Amino acid sequence: MKFVIHHHTDYPREEAHYDVMIESSDGLITWRVSESAMKEFLEGKEVCTTRIADHRKEYLTYEGPISCDRGMVKIMDSGTCALRFADGTITQYILEGNVLHGTCITQKKRGHTYTFRFVPFDTEKMH
C-alpha cells in the first residue's frame, strides 16, 4: 500500500489544511487535518481529524490545481504504508515516507471524527 499527504491551499471557502490519504483496494481513505494539528501530529501529539470522502488513486502522485477552482495541492510526504493492526476502532499503519518513518495510530471517535497520533521509529525503540 501507499500513502500521501497533500497540503491543500488557495481554496476560497476553506482554510489551508492537509489531506492524509492511505491506499485501499477501492481508492484512498482520506482524513482532513488542520495546519496547526499537522504541526502537532509531526511532534507526536494526538490530534483531531475529520474523515472525508475517499479520493481517487491518481492523487498518490498528483500536484497542482484542483478542478472547479478548489485550490492547489502539493505533496508534503509520500511513501509506503503497511497495516499493522485494526480492530474496527483503532488502526495502526507503518509509514515509510520521505518525512515520516514510524507508526500512525488512528482511532474512530464519533461520526467522522478521528484522532491521529504519530510515533516515529526512534521513539518506538526507546520504549
Beta strands, then each sheet from edge to edge (+ up, - down):
strand 1: 2-9
strand 2: 17-23
strand 3: 28-34
strand 4: 47-55
strand 5: 64-65
strand 6: 72-86
strand 7: 90-97
strand 8: 101-108
strand 9: 113-120
sheet 1: 5+ 6- 1+ 2- 3+ 4- 9+ 8- 7+
end
